[in-house]
Amino acid sequence: MRQASHIFRNPHPGIAVVLFVLAAGLTAMFNFLVLDAVAASSWGFWITPGLVGLAAWFINVVLVYRSRYLKTNYVLGWYWFVILLATHPRGIRLEHAWVSMLWAVWLAMAYELGDERKNGLVSRSNLGLYSALLGVFSAAWWSSILPALWTLRAGNPRQSTRTYLQIAGAWAIGLALMGVFWTMQGQTWKTELETLAISPVSWHLPGPGSMVLILWLILALGETVRALTSAKKAKRRGLLLSWIGVVWAFVLYAWQGPSVHASAILAVFAAPHMVNLQTYMKRAWMIRLLDISLLLAAFSAAWWVA
């Protein structure tokens, strides 16, 4: 099947510079439109565009290298950026880029679970420990142990109980280490966990960017089914891992709201599906529609928020 062209399909290293400049420039323009004067005058306003551009490159490199099915180009980094833009109608901040990079590392570790070249015990232990240590940034992120355990079944439903215990055991060790750290800081488990018992969210209509992303994800689900019947094992497993992350990000937002940066996490897991979706598009205008719809929905937030 002949694929339509896309600038970021070019694997030339110079395209990485284009990705950085475009992501940084559009971030600066978007934040200028949606942030108030106080936020626009802070030092974070000037640093954020550069960090977002760097994050687009970093996430692309980490996930392409570890996935074993994503092609060596810069499409993934581009779609991560436009999804991040579309799902943050009140502006992109430093923490959104950092959160996405942290979860890109988590997804890269999850990819390694299906890599026969790696030591299975080490890969499972690393993912469990990392899932626990993410709780340093948000106690709600400890729940990442659930998708971590679920990933074991992606592409290979038959798993021994030992493999689940290895992830859970490493996660428990991570929690114990954090408990020691909190004790040294004069904190307790109660103070860290009490915020999880309260759901601060009331339902509200998603912004234009989120609605457009949901529509594209519905289409991507159909292409995932298509890939599951014809693609290689690494791609089938990678797409399933991404869907696990998408579902968990939605649940996390419904549980704890925007304070846990679920939208920045969603951008990491949804980007591979946009990459897979556009690979099945035979016409250039289809790819342009995918890109432009997300960008237009994002920039319409300037009027939506107002």
C-alpha positions as CSV (number, residue, x, y, z in Angstrom):
1,M,0.0,0.0,0.0
2,R,1.4,3.4,-1.0
3,Q,1.5,5.8,1.9
4,A,0.8,9.5,1.6
5,S,3.7,11.8,2.4
6,H,4.3,13.5,5.7
7,I,7.3,15.8,6.5
8,F,8.1,14.0,9.7
9,R,8.3,10.6,8.0
10,N,11.7,11.8,6.7
11,P,14.4,10.1,8.9
12,H,17.0,12.8,8.2
13,P,18.5,14.2,11.4
14,G,17.7,17.7,10.2
15,I,14.0,16.9,10.6
16,A,14.6,16.7,14.4
17,V,15.5,20.4,14.3
18,V,12.3,21.1,12.4
19,L,10.3,19.2,15.0
20,F,12.0,21.2,17.9
21,V,11.5,24.6,16.2
22,L,7.9,23.9,15.2
23,A,6.9,22.5,18.6
24,A,8.6,25.3,20.5
25,G,7.2,28.0,18.2
26,L,3.6,26.8,18.3
27,T,3.8,26.3,22.1
28,A,5.0,30.0,22.5
29,M,2.2,31.2,20.2
30,F,-0.5,29.1,21.9
31,N,0.6,30.1,25.4
32,F,0.6,33.8,24.4
33,L,-3.0,33.4,23.3
34,V,-4.4,31.6,26.4
35,L,-2.3,32.6,29.4
36,D,-3.0,35.7,31.4
37,A,-0.5,38.6,31.8
38,V,0.8,37.4,35.1
39,A,1.6,33.9,33.8
40,A,3.0,35.3,30.5
41,S,5.5,37.4,32.5
42,S,7.0,34.5,34.5
43,W,10.2,32.8,33.7
44,G,8.4,29.6,33.0
45,F,6.6,31.2,30.1
46,W,9.9,31.6,28.3
47,I,11.4,28.2,29.2
48,T,8.4,26.1,28.4
49,P,8.6,26.3,24.6
50,G,12.2,25.0,24.6
51,L,11.4,22.2,27.0
52,V,8.3,21.1,24.9
53,G,10.5,21.1,21.8
54,L,13.1,19.0,23.6
55,A,10.4,16.7,25.0
56,A,9.0,16.1,21.5
57,W,12.4,14.9,20.4
58,F,13.1,12.9,23.6
59,I,9.7,11.1,23.6
60,N,10.1,10.2,19.9
61,V,13.6,8.8,20.3
62,V,12.9,6.8,23.5
63,L,9.7,5.2,22.2
64,V,10.9,4.5,18.6
65,Y,14.0,2.9,20.0
66,R,12.2,0.7,22.5
67,S,9.0,-0.2,20.7
68,R,10.6,-2.4,18.0
69,Y,7.7,-1.5,15.6
70,L,7.7,2.3,15.2
71,K,9.7,3.4,12.2
72,T,12.8,5.6,12.7
73,N,11.4,9.0,11.9
74,Y,9.8,11.9,13.8
75,V,6.1,11.3,13.3
76,L,5.5,10.1,16.9
77,G,7.1,13.2,18.4
78,W,4.9,15.4,16.2
79,Y,1.6,13.7,17.2
80,W,2.6,13.7,20.9
81,F,3.0,17.5,20.6
82,V,-0.3,18.2,18.8
83,I,-2.2,16.0,21.2
84,L,-0.6,17.8,24.2
85,L,-1.6,21.1,22.6
86,A,-5.2,19.9,21.9
87,T,-5.8,18.6,25.4
88,H,-4.5,21.6,27.4
89,P,-6.8,24.5,26.5
90,R,-5.5,26.6,29.3
91,G,-1.9,26.5,28.1
92,I,1.1,24.2,28.3
93,R,3.3,24.5,31.3
94,L,6.6,23.1,32.3
95,E,5.2,20.3,34.3
96,H,3.2,19.0,31.4
97,A,6.3,18.3,29.4
98,W,8.1,16.7,32.4
99,V,5.1,14.5,33.1
100,S,5.0,13.3,29.5
101,M,8.7,12.5,29.5
102,L,8.4,10.5,32.8
103,W,5.6,8.5,31.3
104,A,7.4,7.9,28.0
105,V,10.1,6.2,30.1
106,W,7.3,4.1,31.7
107,L,6.0,3.1,28.3
108,A,9.5,2.3,27.1
109,M,9.9,0.0,30.1
110,A,6.6,-1.7,29.3
111,Y,7.7,-2.3,25.7
112,E,10.8,-4.2,27.1
113,L,8.5,-6.8,28.7
114,G,8.0,-8.3,25.3
115,D,11.6,-8.1,24.2
116,E,13.0,-11.6,24.2
117,R,16.6,-10.2,24.1
118,K,16.1,-8.7,27.6
119,N,16.2,-10.4,30.9
120,G,12.6,-10.8,31.8
121,L,13.1,-10.6,35.6
122,V,15.1,-7.4,35.3
123,S,12.5,-5.8,32.9
124,R,9.6,-6.7,35.2
125,S,11.4,-5.5,38.3
126,N,12.4,-2.2,36.7
127,L,8.8,-1.5,35.7
128,G,7.4,-2.3,39.1
129,L,10.0,-0.2,40.9
130,Y,9.6,2.7,38.5
131,S,5.8,2.6,38.9
132,A,6.2,3.0,42.7
133,L,8.8,5.8,42.5
134,L,6.5,7.8,40.3
135,G,4.5,8.3,43.4
136,V,7.1,10.8,44.5
137,F,5.4,13.3,42.1
138,S,1.8,12.2,42.7
139,A,0.4,9.6,45.1
140,A,-2.3,8.8,42.5
141,W,0.4,7.6,40.1
142,W,1.0,4.6,42.4
143,S,-2.1,3.1,40.7
144,S,0.2,2.6,37.6
145,I,0.8,-0.8,39.1
146,L,-2.5,-1.8,37.6
147,P,-1.7,-1.1,34.0
148,A,1.8,-2.5,34.7
149,L,0.3,-5.8,35.6
150,W,-2.1,-5.6,32.7
151,T,0.7,-5.1,30.2
152,L,1.9,-8.6,30.9
153,R,-1.2,-10.0,29.2
154,A,-0.8,-7.8,26.1
155,G,-0.1,-10.1,23.2
156,N,0.6,-13.1,25.6
157,P,-2.4,-13.8,27.9
158,R,-0.8,-16.9,29.4
159,Q,1.5,-15.7,32.1
160,S,2.6,-17.5,35.3
161,T,1.7,-16.1,38.7
162,R,5.4,-15.6,39.3
163,T,5.7,-12.8,36.6
164,Y,2.9,-10.8,38.3
165,L,4.5,-11.2,41.7
166,Q,7.8,-10.0,40.3
167,I,6.3,-6.7,39.2
168,A,4.2,-6.4,42.4
169,G,7.2,-7.2,44.6
170,A,9.4,-4.6,43.0
171,W,6.5,-2.1,43.4
172,A,6.2,-2.9,47.1
173,I,9.9,-2.4,47.6
174,G,9.6,1.0,46.0
175,L,6.8,2.0,48.3
176,A,8.9,0.9,51.3
177,L,11.8,3.0,50.2
178,M,9.5,6.0,49.8
179,G,8.1,5.3,53.3
180,V,11.6,5.6,54.7
181,F,12.1,8.8,52.8
182,W,8.9,10.3,54.2
183,T,9.8,9.3,57.7
184,M,13.1,11.1,57.4
185,Q,11.1,14.2,56.2
186,G,8.6,14.0,59.0
187,Q,5.8,12.9,56.8
188,T,3.4,9.9,57.1
189,W,1.6,7.6,54.9
190,K,-1.7,9.1,56.1
191,T,-0.9,12.6,54.9
192,E,0.2,11.3,51.5
193,L,-2.8,9.0,50.9
194,E,-5.6,11.0,52.4
195,T,-5.9,13.1,49.2
196,L,-6.7,10.0,47.2
197,A,-9.9,9.4,49.2
198,I,-11.5,12.6,47.8
199,S,-12.5,13.0,44.2
200,P,-12.3,16.7,43.4
201,V,-13.8,16.5,40.0
202,S,-17.2,17.5,38.8
203,W,-18.2,16.5,35.2
204,H,-17.8,19.1,32.5
205,L,-18.0,19.2,28.8
206,P,-14.6,18.4,27.2
207,G,-12.9,21.1,25.2
208,P,-12.7,21.1,21.4
209,G,-9.3,19.5,21.4
210,S,-10.3,16.6,23.6
211,M,-13.5,16.0,21.6
212,V,-11.5,15.9,18.3
213,L,-9.0,13.6,19.9
214,I,-11.7,11.2,21.1
215,L,-13.2,11.1,17.6
216,W,-9.8,10.2,16.1
217,L,-9.2,7.6,18.8
218,I,-12.5,5.9,17.8
219,L,-11.2,5.7,14.3
220,A,-7.8,4.5,15.5
221,L,-9.6,1.7,17.4
222,G,-10.8,0.3,14.1
223,E,-7.3,0.4,12.6
224,T,-6.0,-1.3,15.7
225,V,-8.3,-4.2,15.1
226,R,-7.1,-4.3,11.5
227,A,-3.5,-4.3,12.7
228,L,-4.2,-7.2,15.2
229,T,-5.1,-9.4,12.3
230,S,-2.2,-8.6,10.0
231,A,0.7,-6.9,11.8
232,K,3.8,-8.4,13.4
233,K,3.8,-9.4,17.1
234,A,5.8,-6.3,18.2
235,K,3.3,-3.9,16.7
236,R,0.3,-5.8,17.9
237,R,1.7,-5.8,21.5
238,G,2.7,-2.2,21.2
239,L,-0.7,-1.0,20.2
240,L,-2.4,-3.0,23.0
241,L,0.0,-1.4,25.5
242,S,-0.9,2.0,24.3
243,W,-4.7,1.3,24.6
244,I,-4.1,0.1,28.2
245,G,-2.4,3.4,28.9
246,V,-5.2,5.4,27.2
247,V,-7.9,3.7,29.3
248,W,-5.9,4.2,32.5
249,A,-5.4,7.9,31.7
250,F,-9.1,8.4,31.3
251,V,-9.8,6.6,34.5
252,L,-7.1,8.6,36.3
253,Y,-8.7,11.9,35.2
254,A,-12.2,10.8,36.2
255,W,-10.8,9.8,39.6
256,Q,-8.5,12.6,40.5
257,G,-9.1,15.4,37.9
258,P,-6.5,17.6,36.2
259,S,-4.2,17.8,39.2
260,V,-2.6,14.5,38.3
261,H,-1.8,15.7,34.7
262,A,-3.8,12.9,33.1
263,S,-4.0,14.8,29.8
264,A,-0.2,14.9,29.6
265,I,-0.1,11.2,30.3
266,L,-2.8,10.6,27.7
267,A,-0.7,12.3,25.0
268,V,2.1,9.8,25.4
269,F,-0.2,6.8,25.1
270,A,-2.5,8.2,22.3
271,A,0.4,9.3,20.0
272,P,1.3,5.8,18.8
273,H,-2.4,5.3,17.7
274,M,-2.3,8.5,15.7
275,V,0.9,7.2,14.1
276,N,-0.7,3.9,13.3
277,L,-3.9,5.7,12.0
278,Q,-2.0,7.9,9.5
279,T,0.0,4.9,8.1
280,Y,-3.3,3.5,6.7
281,M,-4.3,6.8,5.1
282,K,-3.7,6.6,1.4
283,R,-4.5,10.2,0.6
284,A,-2.4,13.2,1.6
285,W,-5.5,15.2,2.5
286,M,-6.5,12.6,5.1
287,I,-3.2,13.1,7.0
288,R,-3.6,16.9,6.6
289,L,-7.1,16.6,8.1
290,L,-5.7,14.7,11.1
291,D,-3.0,17.2,11.8
292,I,-5.0,20.4,11.0
293,S,-8.1,19.2,13.0
294,L,-6.1,18.7,16.1
295,L,-4.2,22.1,15.7
296,L,-7.4,24.0,14.9
297,A,-9.2,22.5,17.9
298,A,-6.3,23.4,20.1
299,F,-6.1,27.0,19.0
300,S,-9.8,27.4,19.2
301,A,-9.3,27.0,23.0
302,A,-8.2,30.7,23.0
303,W,-11.9,31.5,22.4
304,W,-13.3,28.5,24.2
305,V,-11.6,29.5,27.5
306,A,-12.4,33.1,27.0
